[in-house]
Amino acid sequence: MHGLIYRSFENFIRNSYDPAIWSGLMTVLDTGFDGFEPMFHYDDGLIGRIVDLAADRLGQRPEDLLEDFGTYLVADPSAERVRRLLRFGGVDYEDFILSLEELHGRTRLAVPDLDLPEIEVEDTGDGGYRVICRHSHEGAVHILRGLLRALADDYGALVLIEPGQPGDPPATLRLQLLERAFGQDRGFALAQRVSG
């Protein structure tokens, strides 16, 4: 798995909780290193061990911790690049949802060897969407759920996000867009402002 994913999760634990918690995780896992390099690749199985151990230390379910991680990737100022990549997908939340199928390819333009989920979106009518998340790591759908919640807030939309229904493929989310302009849109500009 790409080091960017590991490093992002490391930053999430350090920034949202305590650097000492991260240090404790790495000591228990006995990896031989303190943190992750963004451009390296690491064993795919390590991420599951890290998430399970972190969730146990924090008294959370792994799926809840991963959802919080997804929210962090949008809402935390230190992850602004992720938010910008996602906001590039649409002028409003509905546009963004419909652009999710392009996210895998768009990300590959920036980081060719980053393995993000393949996402399929189906418009079920009346503001409803079925979002299917295909990835080898089963936790990816929980991260996606956190991203979708945080982006709804970012766009100012009111949306209900629930697990898939019986008969849906695994790792499916059901979205119901209740109101497109419920709150204040945080705004997005193609060019980042440079202070000076």
Phi, psi and chi 1 to 4 in degrees:
 res  aa     phi    psi   chi1   chi2   chi3   chi4
   1 MET       -  146.0 -175.1  172.5  -74.2      -
   2 HIS   -65.9  139.6 -157.2  -70.8      -      -
   3 GLY   -60.9  -25.0      -      -      -      -
   4 LEU   -60.3  -37.9  -87.6  174.9      -      -
   5 ILE   -69.1  -47.2  -64.8  171.1      -      -
   6 TYR   -60.2  -44.4  -78.6  100.5      -      -
   7 ARG   -65.2  -38.1 -177.4   59.5  169.0  -91.2
   8 SER   -63.9  -41.1  -63.4      -      -      -
   9 PHE   -67.6  -39.2 -169.8   77.6      -      -
  10 GLU   -57.7  -47.5  175.2 -175.7  -17.1      -
  11 ASN   -62.6  -38.0  -70.3  -19.4      -      -
  12 PHE   -59.2  -48.0  161.3   62.4      -      -
  13 ILE   -66.8  -45.2  -64.4  -64.0      -      -
  14 ARG   -62.2  -45.8  -72.6 -179.5  179.0  -82.7
  15 ASN   -80.7  -33.9  -63.9  -20.3      -      -
  16 SER   -87.7  -24.7  -58.8      -      -      -
  17 TYR  -122.3  -88.7  -61.8   97.6      -      -
  18 ASP  -163.0  133.6 -172.0  -31.6      -      -
  19 PRO   -56.0  -29.4  -25.8   34.1      -      -
  20 ALA   -66.2  -32.0      -      -      -      -
  21 ILE   -64.3  -44.1  -69.2  175.3      -      -
  22 TRP   -61.7  -45.5  179.5 -101.0      -      -
  23 SER   -58.6  -40.7  -62.3      -      -      -
  24 GLY   -64.0  -39.4      -      -      -      -
  25 LEU   -61.4  -46.4  -64.0  177.1      -      -
  26 MET   -66.8  -32.6  -62.7  -51.5  -74.2      -
  27 THR   -65.9  -45.7  -61.0      -      -      -
  28 VAL   -64.8  -41.7  170.0      -      -      -
  29 LEU   -71.6  -21.5  -68.9  168.3      -      -
  30 ASP    51.4   53.0 -166.0   23.7      -      -
  31 THR   -80.8  -19.4   57.6      -      -      -
  32 GLY    91.6    1.8      -      -      -      -
  33 PHE  -143.7  161.3   48.3   86.9      -      -
  34 ASP   -91.4  -23.6  -62.4  -22.3      -      -
  35 GLY  -159.0 -175.8      -      -      -      -
  36 PHE  -112.5  141.8  -67.1   93.4      -      -
  37 GLU   -91.0  129.4  -67.0  -63.9  -32.6      -
  38 PRO   -60.5  -29.2  -15.8   22.8      -      -
  39 MET  -101.4    5.0  -61.1  -46.5  -71.1      -
  40 PHE   -89.8  170.5  -71.9    6.0      -      -
  41 HIS  -117.5  144.4  -73.0  -97.1      -      -
  42 TYR  -130.2  163.3  -62.0   88.6      -      -
  43 ASP   -55.6  129.8 -175.0  -54.9      -      -
  44 ASP   -59.4  -34.5  -73.8   -4.3      -      -
  45 GLY   -71.5  -16.8      -      -      -      -
  46 LEU   -67.6  -33.8 -175.1   55.5      -      -
  47 ILE   -63.4  -39.3 -166.6   67.7      -      -
  48 GLY   -63.1  -41.3      -      -      -      -
  49 ARG   -63.9  -42.1  -68.1  171.5   53.1 -149.5
  50 ILE   -64.1  -46.3  -68.2  171.8      -      -
  51 VAL   -63.7  -45.9  169.7      -      -      -
  52 ASP   -62.2  -43.6  -72.6  -14.8      -      -
  53 LEU   -67.2  -42.5 -175.8   57.0      -      -
  54 ALA   -62.7  -44.0      -      -      -      -
  55 ALA   -62.0  -42.1      -      -      -      -
  56 ASP   -62.8  -45.0 -176.8   62.4      -      -
  57 ARG   -63.9  -33.3  -71.8  -78.3  172.3   98.8
  58 LEU   -94.2   -1.5  -64.6  166.6      -      -
  59 GLY    68.8   36.4      -      -      -      -
  60 GLN  -124.3  163.7  -63.1 -172.4   35.1      -
  61 ARG   -79.8  143.3  -61.3 -174.3  -46.2  158.6
  62 PRO   -54.7  -39.3  -26.9   34.2      -      -
  63 GLU   -66.5  -33.5   52.1  -92.0   36.2      -
  64 ASP   -70.5  -39.3  -66.3  -23.4      -      -
  65 LEU   -64.5  -41.0 -174.4   63.4      -      -
  66 LEU   -66.2  -37.1  -72.4  172.4      -      -
  67 GLU   -64.4  -41.1 -172.1  172.6  -28.8      -
  68 ASP   -63.0  -36.5  -71.5  -13.0      -      -
  69 PHE   -61.8  -43.3  174.0   48.2      -      -
  70 GLY   -60.4  -40.7      -      -      -      -
  71 THR   -63.8  -43.6  -60.5      -      -      -
  72 TYR   -56.4  -40.3  167.0   86.4      -      -
  73 LEU   -63.3  -20.3  -70.4  173.7      -      -
  74 VAL  -102.8  -42.7  172.9      -      -      -
  75 ALA   -88.2  -26.2      -      -      -      -
  76 ASP   -81.0  132.2 -165.8  -88.3      -      -
  77 PRO   -56.7  -27.9  -24.0   32.5      -      -
  78 SER   -71.8  -13.5   67.8      -      -      -
  79 ALA  -109.7   28.2      -      -      -      -
  80 GLU   -55.5  -32.6  178.0   67.1   16.5      -
  81 ARG   -64.1  -36.8  -72.0 -177.1  177.9  141.2
  82 VAL   -67.1  -45.1  175.7      -      -      -
  83 ARG   -58.0  -43.6  173.9 -172.6  175.6 -100.7
  84 ARG   -65.1  -40.0  -68.5  178.2   58.6   72.8
  85 LEU   -61.4  -42.0  174.2   69.6      -      -
  86 LEU   -71.5  -43.2  -66.2  167.3      -      -
  87 ARG   -65.9  -23.1  -77.9  -65.5  -59.9 -110.7
  88 PHE   -62.0  -16.7 -170.9   71.2      -      -
  89 GLY   -76.3  -14.6      -      -      -      -
  90 GLY  -175.7  155.1      -      -      -      -
  91 VAL   -79.6  -21.2  -65.2      -      -      -
  92 ASP  -141.1  176.7   58.8   23.7      -      -
  93 TYR   -63.8  -37.6 -169.1   71.1      -      -
  94 GLU   -64.2  -43.4 -165.6  165.0   25.4      -
  95 ASP   -58.7  -43.8  -95.5   -0.2      -      -
  96 PHE   -59.1  -47.0  161.4   71.4      -      -
  97 ILE   -58.0  -46.0  -67.0  -61.7      -      -
  98 LEU   -67.9  -20.0  -66.5  170.8      -      -
  99 SER   -89.8   -3.5   78.0      -      -      -
 100 LEU   -58.9  -30.7  -77.7  171.7      -      -
 101 GLU   -64.8  -22.8  -68.7 -177.7  -17.5      -
 102 GLU   -89.2   -8.7  -56.8  164.0    4.8      -
 103 LEU   -61.3  -41.8 -177.8   60.8      -      -
 104 HIS   -57.7  -49.5 -173.4  -90.7      -      -
 105 GLY   -67.8  -39.5      -      -      -      -
 106 ARG   -63.4  -40.2 -130.3  175.0   28.7 -121.5
 107 THR   -68.2  -37.2  -55.4      -      -      -
 108 ARG   -63.5  -26.5  -75.2  -84.8  172.3  111.1
 109 LEU   -64.7  -36.3  -70.9  173.5      -      -
 110 ALA   -84.3  -43.6      -      -      -      -
 111 VAL  -134.1   92.7 -173.9      -      -      -
 112 PRO   -57.0  -30.6  -24.1   32.7      -      -
 113 ASP  -102.3   16.6   54.6  -12.5      -      -
 114 LEU   -85.8  121.0 -175.2   60.3      -      -
 115 ASP   -96.2   89.6 -179.3   29.2      -      -
 116 LEU   -94.3  163.3  -70.0 -173.2      -      -
 117 PRO   -63.6  150.8  -19.2   29.6      -      -
 118 GLU   -82.9  128.5  -64.9  -82.5   -5.0      -
 119 ILE  -118.8  134.0  -61.9  173.3      -      -
 120 GLU  -117.1  131.7 -179.3 -177.1  -34.4      -
 121 VAL  -119.6  130.9  178.0      -      -      -
 122 GLU  -122.2  124.1  177.7 -172.2  -16.0      -
 123 ASP   -78.8  115.0 -174.1  -21.3      -      -
 124 THR   -96.8    5.1   58.0      -      -      -
 125 GLY    91.4  155.6      -      -      -      -
 126 ASP    53.6   40.6  -64.5  -36.5      -      -
 127 GLY    79.0   11.3      -      -      -      -
 128 GLY  -101.8  145.8      -      -      -      -
 129 TYR  -140.7  145.0  -62.2   91.1      -      -
 130 ARG  -110.0  122.6 -173.6  169.8   78.0  155.9
 131 VAL  -116.7  119.0  178.0      -      -      -
 132 ILE  -107.8  127.9  -56.9  163.7      -      -
 133 CYS  -111.7  111.2  176.3      -      -      -
 134 ARG  -107.8  115.0  -67.3 -171.8  172.0   90.9
 135 HIS  -157.3  153.5 -164.6  -92.4      -      -
 136 SER   -68.0  -25.6   57.2      -      -      -
 137 HIS   -94.6  117.5 -168.0  -80.6      -      -
 138 GLU   -64.2  -19.4   62.8 -177.2   29.3      -
 139 GLY   -75.1  -10.9      -      -      -      -
 140 ALA   -58.8  -35.8      -      -      -      -
 141 VAL   -66.0  -31.2   69.7      -      -      -
 142 HIS   -71.9  -38.4  -56.1  -61.2      -      -
 143 ILE   -62.9  -43.6  -61.5  170.3      -      -
 144 LEU   -59.9  -40.3  178.8   60.4      -      -
 145 ARG   -60.7  -43.3 -173.1  172.5 -176.6  170.3
 146 GLY   -64.1  -40.9      -      -      -      -
 147 LEU   -59.5  -45.9  -74.4  167.2      -      -
 148 LEU   -64.9  -39.2  -66.2  174.2      -      -
 149 ARG   -64.0  -47.1  -77.6 -169.3 -165.6  -74.7
 150 ALA   -65.5  -38.6      -      -      -      -
 151 LEU   -68.6  -32.8 -100.1  -63.0      -      -
 152 ALA   -60.1  -46.1      -      -      -      -
 153 ASP   -62.4  -41.2  -71.0  -17.8      -      -
 154 ASP   -61.6  -40.2 -155.6   80.0      -      -
 155 TYR   -82.0  -13.4  -82.7  104.0      -      -
 156 GLY    82.4   19.8      -      -      -      -
 157 ALA   -94.5  152.4      -      -      -      -
 158 LEU  -105.1  118.4  180.0   61.4      -      -
 159 VAL  -138.4  143.2   62.7      -      -      -
 160 LEU  -103.0  125.7  178.4   63.2      -      -
 161 ILE  -121.6  119.9  -55.8  172.8      -      -
 162 GLU  -130.1  161.3  -62.9 -177.6  -48.0      -
 163 PRO   -63.3  163.3  -17.7   28.5      -      -
 164 GLY   -60.9  163.0      -      -      -      -
 165 GLN   -94.3  164.4  -60.3  170.6   -3.9      -
 166 PRO   -53.8  134.8  -26.2   34.4      -      -
 167 GLY    96.2  -16.9      -      -      -      -
 168 ASP   -73.5  154.2  -77.0  -20.4      -      -
 169 PRO   -63.1  160.0  -19.3   29.7      -      -
 170 PRO   -57.2  156.4  -19.7   29.5      -      -
 171 ALA    57.0   47.5      -      -      -      -
 172 THR  -110.4  140.8  -66.2      -      -      -
 173 LEU  -118.0  146.3  -62.0  172.0      -      -
 174 ARG  -111.6  126.1  -69.6  -80.9 -175.7  157.5
 175 LEU  -113.7  139.0  -82.0   67.6      -      -
 176 GLN  -127.3  111.0 -176.0   64.4   47.6      -
 177 LEU   -79.9  109.1 -177.0   56.3      -      -
 178 LEU   -87.6  -37.9  -57.9  174.0      -      -
 179 GLU  -154.1  126.2 -163.9  170.3  -25.4      -
 180 ARG   -73.7  -32.9  -72.1  170.7  177.5   79.1
 181 ALA  -125.3   61.7      -      -      -      -
 182 PHE   -77.9  -37.3  179.3   75.4      -      -
 183 GLY  -134.5 -170.3      -      -      -      -
 184 GLN   -78.3  127.9 -177.9   69.3   38.3      -
 185 ASP   -74.0  130.4 -174.1  -33.3      -      -
 186 ARG   -67.5  -18.1  -81.4 -177.1   55.8 -161.8
 187 GLY    86.6  157.8      -      -      -      -
 188 PHE  -155.6  134.3  171.6   74.8      -      -
 189 ALA  -126.5  142.6      -      -      -      -
 190 LEU   -58.9  -44.0 -174.1   58.0      -      -
 191 ALA   -94.7  134.9      -      -      -      -
 192 GLN   -76.5  138.1 -153.0  170.3    8.1      -
 193 ARG   -69.8  138.5  -72.0 -174.5 -176.5  161.3
 194 VAL  -113.9  121.7  178.8      -      -      -
 195 SER   -83.1  151.1   59.2      -      -      -
 196 GLY   166.3      -      -      -      -      -
